[in-house]
Amino acid sequence: METIEILSTVSKLVYENVKDLAGTKEAIAGDFGRGAGGDISRNIDMIAEKTVIDYLKEINFDCVVLGEECGRVELSTNPKGFVIMDAIDGTTNAVRGLPFFCCSLAFATDEKLSSVTDAVVTNLSNGDVYWASKGKGAFLNGKSISVHKKKPVYKVVGINISASPPELIQKLTPIFERNHHVRHLGANALEMAFFAQGLIDVFIDFRKKIRIQDIAAGYLLIKEAGGLLLDENLQPLDSDISYETRLSFVAAASKEILDEVFSLIK
């Protein structure tokens, strides 16, 4: 079985196992403390992660899992690479029943973000599956997708400013003041998938807080959909995949729209 098939299959299993939990008491049942990523783990997180790990064990997939909750789980002494997993991205939305959360899975052959070869993001509120393999393009439910290259009628700018310091908000204020339609929906991986689909023109997260588990799959989706993915210095985004790493990034559909938006930032 190809790696992309493995990720797609297990992602669909996660959807089946959690789709009816969102907004229920069962979603938050139990006390699991804080996961490896530092956030409080909820029951829905644990069910989703267990689904992934159990399946990878069942098929004897030689890998190391890097999970948001479970941390590093070595499933082989001779791994082919790393499964980078945020089994529930957007846990707050999932717990409250807001229909915007996803399962984000990526496979990397080395300990660098740029070595990601396969990615799947599944919208857990409706079952839509976004996937990409390096050099093969990006897809939604089997249909090819790409970033929005035409001049948008309404420019949609995604900005994650959750728990941002006042100086960062002040720096980004001109974007809010201009005639842009600013959004943040609460699950970076799914917003990156929406960007790859052409629904968002620019996506910015300059908080230096984002974890590899949150963006590894979205990284490849955007690259394969033809988008630009840069760091805070507007250089090509890359990093190691350790738990300590925290990133800032910007995704843009084109250099033209990137320059237009960033001309507003001092």
N, C-alpha and C positions, 0 to 999 in steps of 0.2 A: 504494500500500500504506500502510495506517495505521501510525503509529509503533509502536503496541503489537504489531502483527504482525511488524514488522521485528525488534524486540527478542526476541520469542518465537521467531522462526525462527532467528536467529543463536544464541540460547541453546541451542536443541536441537542445532545443529551443534557447539557446544562439547561438549555431552554426548556426542555420537557420537565426537568426536575424543579425548576424555580418559578415558572410562569404563573402559577397560581398562588405564590407566596407574597407577592408584592402588596404592601399595604395591610398585611394581616399581623396578628400577634405572633404568629409562628416565625415571621421574618426576623424578629429580634429576640426570640426565646433563648434563654441560656446566658451564661456569663463566660465569654471566651477571652477577656482581657484585650490587650493590644497585639495586633499582628506584627509580622516582621517589618512591614512598611511604616508602622507607627500609629496607624489609625485603629480605632476600636473595632474589633471583629464582631460581626453579627451572625446569627444562625444562617441567614441566607447566603452569606459569604462562605461559611464553612461547608454548607451543602454543595455549593457550586465547585469549590476547590476539591472536595472529596470526589466529586463526580469525575473531574479531570484526572486526578492522580490514580483513582481506581481503574479508569479506562486505560491509561498509559501502562499501568502494571499488567493489566489483563492481556494486552497485545504485545507485551515485552518490548516496548519502545525504549531503545537505549539512549537515555538523555538525562540531563540534570534539569529539574524543575526549579524555577525561580518565581515563587509565588508571593503575592501581596500579603497574605496572611501566614502561610506555612513557612515562608523563608526558603532556604535551599534544601531541596530534597533530591538526593542522588539515587536514581533508579537503575544505574548501571555503573560498573567499574570501568567500562570502556565506552563512554558516551559519544554519540555522534554530534551532539551539540546541546543547546539550551532551549527549553520551552519557557518563554517569558510570559507569565500569566497574571492577569488581573481578572479573576473569575467573575467578579461583580464590580464593574466600574460604574460609579454613581450609586453607592450604597444608600446614601441619604434619600435619594429619589425612590429607590426600591422600597426602603422601609416605610416611607410616607405614602407610597402608591402612585407617585408621579411617573408617568409612562415614558421615562427617558433614562435607561440604564442598559448596560451591555456586558457581554463576556468578551474580553480581549485576550487573544492568544497569538504569540509569535514564536518562530523558531529561528535561532541564530547559530551559525556554525562556529563562532568564536566569541570572545568576550568583548565585542564591540557592537555598538548599535548598527554600524554600517554593514555588519555581517548577517543581518536579518534576511532570510531567503523566502520565508513564507509567513503569511499573516491572515488571521480571520477575526473579524469583529461581528458579533451577532447581537442584533437589537433584541433584547430580552422582553420587550413589551409587545413585539409583533412577529418575531421570528425571522426577520430579514437578515440575510447573511452577506456580509461584505468580505471579499477575499482577494489576495494578491500573491503571486509568486514572482520572484525577481526575474525581470526580463520578459514577463508574459502579460503584463497589464494588470488592471484592477477591475473588479467585477462586483455587481450587486445581483444576487439571485441568478447568477449565470450570465447576466447581460453586462457588456463592457461599459465602464463609466470613466469620466474624465472631469478634471476641474473646469470651472466656468471661464472660458477664454474670451468671450465676447464682452463688450462694455455693458455692465449690468444696468437694468432699468432702476433697480433699487440696490444700492451697495450694502451688503450685509457683512458686518465686521463682528467676529466673535472675539470676546476679550474675557479671560478668566482673571478676575480681581478678588477672588475669595481670600479673605484674611490678608489683604495687601496692606503694606505700610502707606501712610498718607502721602509720602513723597512720590511713590509710584503712581498712585491715583492722580495726583496733581500733574505728573508728567504725561499721563494719557488723557487728561481732561479735554484737550483740543479735539480729539477724535470724537468724544461724546458731543461736543458743541457743534461740530459740523453736521451736515445733512447725511449722516450715516445711520444705519439701522443696527444698533449694537445689541448683541445677544450673548448670554452665557447660560447654558442649559443644564450643567451640572454633571457631565460625564465626558471628560476630555477625549477618550478613545472614540466615542460615538460621534462627537462633534468633528473630530478629524475625519471620520468616515463620511459624514455629511459634506465636509469640505471636499473630499475626493470625489463625491457625487456631483459637485457643482452647485450646492445649495448655499455655501458660504464663500465669500470672496477673499477674506483675510481672517486668520485666526491667530491671536496673540496670547501668550502666557509668559510674562516677564517677571514672575514672582520668585524665580529661582527655587521652586518647591516641587516641581513635577518629577515624578519617579519614572524610571525606565519601564516599569510594569504598565504605567498609564499610557505610554506613547509608542511602545515598540511596534505594535501592530499598525497603528495609525501612521507611523513613520513610513512603512513600506507601501501602504495604501496610497498615501499622498505622492510618493515618488513615482509609483507605477501609474498613477492617474495624471501625471504630467505637471504636478505642482512644485513650487519651490519650498524648501524646508531649511530654515536658517537658524543660527543661534542669536543671542542678544547683540552680537557684534556684526550681524548680517553676513556671517560666514557659514558655509555648508555645515549642517548639524551633524555631529558625531560625538560619541562619548564611550566610556566603558559601561558595563551593565551591572555594576556593583550596587548594593543596597544603600550605600552612603551617597551615591551620586544624586544630585538634584539639578534640574535643568531649567533654563528659559528657552523659549523658541518662538518663531513666527512662521506661519505657513501662508503663502500667497499664491494666487492663481497665475500671476504674471509679474514681471519686473515693473511694468507700468503701474499697476495698481499698488504694488509694494512701495514704489517711490512716492506715489500720490498720498498714501496714508502716512508714511513716515516723514514726509515733509512737514507734517503738523507737529511732530514730536521734537521738543527741544533736546 
